[in-house]
Amino acid sequence: VEPQSVCLKIQSQGTVLPKTESTLAVEVSGRIIEVADNFRPGAHFDAGDILFKIDPIDYTVAVASRQAELAMAELNLAQEEALSEQAAADWNTNGYTQPPSALTLRKPQLKRAKAVLSSAHAQLGLAKRNLERTQIKAPYTGRVLTKSADLGQLVSASTPEPIAQLYATDFAEIRLPLSQKQAGYLDDLSLRPAKVILRYKTNTWEAQLVRLEGTIDTKSRLLYGVALISNPFDGTNQLRRGQFLQAEIEGRTL
């Protein structure tokens, strides 16, 4: 009998799901006037791509209106500043010995004009932001899972149903059920992730077990480890969302 080092192997299985998956909603209301070719279930898009556009005419008019209000506020402030300076000059010319009051120097009116100008700037910024929101852009590189809106449809920010469901293609996660005994075979994952080999028929992928969830399932008495794999949905040997895989986790070496 001779001693030798043995790397403990843990067998498990799980389903591939994107690390980032989100629902797409609109922040302004209007009619969809343009839809991108890649805004279809299964289609790929890059971060920043315009998926569809909402009719911007109402929001363009709002920007013009806010610009006019801003110009008026700037004019009012300039007038109040001139009146305040004139009031101070008149007070000095008349030879009064006591200092002038704030009302005499029109300081309250000047303060109000500055507040109105600040509000006009904010309202113009909001109007421009709403105009930008008529172009619905992809928040990250990924694929379209489902969509419920198309060309010519009226959409609203108050609609509870999402316009589409998207998922990122940079990383996927696989939740792997483990018994508490199997979890004891692992090293501290915060120091070094464990290597995971994923298999489906003859295809294999390499992933890393990056963390253990903090809750034990009350029904199965199992806890779950989360394996992370990069760029799983691209290339020739690509995975599919929802694909079931067998997993072999490398544990501690004894």
Secondary structure as UniProt FT lines:
FT   STRAND          7..18
FT   STRAND          21..24
FT   STRAND          30..35
FT   TURN            37..38
FT   TURN            41..42
FT   STRAND          44..45
FT   TURN            47..48
FT   STRAND          50..54
FT   HELIX           57..93
FT   TURN            94..95
FT   TURN            102..106
FT   HELIX           107..132
FT   TURN            133..134
FT   STRAND          135..137
FT   STRAND          142..147
FT   TURN            151..152
FT   STRAND          154..155
FT   TURN            157..158
FT   STRAND          164..168
FT   STRAND          171..178
FT   HELIX           180..183
FT   TURN            184..185
FT   TURN            189..191
FT   STRAND          194..200
FT   TURN            201..202
FT   STRAND          203..212
FT   TURN            218..220
FT   STRAND          223..230
FT   TURN            232..233
FT   TURN            236..237
FT   TURN            241..242
FT   STRAND          244..253
//
